[in-house]
Amino acid sequence: MSERSESVADGLRAPIEICDRCGMRARLRVVLDNDGVLCFCSHHALEHHAALEQVARSMEEIPDWTDELGRGGDDGRDDRLVVG
């Protein structure tokens, strides 16, 4: 699982999970049957969803705390991960 740090309001560093395919902010954490963990951005989570369902023990959406941390981030898009 890839991780990087980002400053938060009080000056501490918080880990940010990043997509294992492209390095963007991860929106989905996948725990595999072999205890491995993969993280994917919305784009790659949707692209690989069918295959991930077959090998995942669990999948959970990673919340975006950007607004709560006071850094904006609202570009008008609804980027919640919706998998049908």
N, C-alpha and C positions, 0 to 999 in steps of 0.2 A: 504494500500500500504506500502510495506516495503522500508526503506531507511537507508543507512549508509553513512558515510562521507569518503572521500578520499582526501589526500593532493594533491594540485595542485602546479604548478611551483612556484608561488609567496608565498607559505606558507599558503594560505587560505584553508579552507576546503570546498569541493564541495559535494553536496548530490549525492549519487549513488543509483539508484533504483535497487532492488534485486528481484529475482524470489520469488513469494509467495509460490511456491511448494518446492524449494530446496535450496534457498539462494544464488544461483549463480547470476552473473550480469544480470539484465533484459535487454531484447532486444525488448519486445513488451509491450505497455501500453494499457490496455483495459478499456474503460469507459462503465459501464453497464447501462442498462435502468433505474435502480434505483439510479443512480448517484454514485454508488460504483466504485472503481478503483482497478484493479488487474494488476500485472506485472508478466511477464513470461520470462524465458531464452528462447533461440532459440529452445532447445529440447522440453520443455513443451508447447511452443506456437504452434509448429508443431503438437505435440501429441493431443492437445485439440482444434485445430483450428476450426473444424466443429461445436463443441458445443459452442465455443465462438461466432461464427458468429450468432448464434441464439439468444444470450442474450446481445450482445454488441451494444451499440449505436455508438461507434467508436473504431477503433483499429489503433494505430500508432507505427511505429518502433522507438525505442529509439536509437539515434546515439551513436556510440562508439568513444569517443574523446581521446582515449589512445594515439594514435600517435601524435595528436596535442599538447598533454600535455608533450610530450617528454619522455614517459615511455616505449617506445617500444610496446610490446604486439603483434607484428606480428609473429605468429607461422606458417605462410604459409597457413593457412586455410582461406577460404572465408566464414566468418560467418554471412554474411548479411542474414537477414531473408527473404526467398523467399517462399511464399505460393502460390500454384497453384490454 
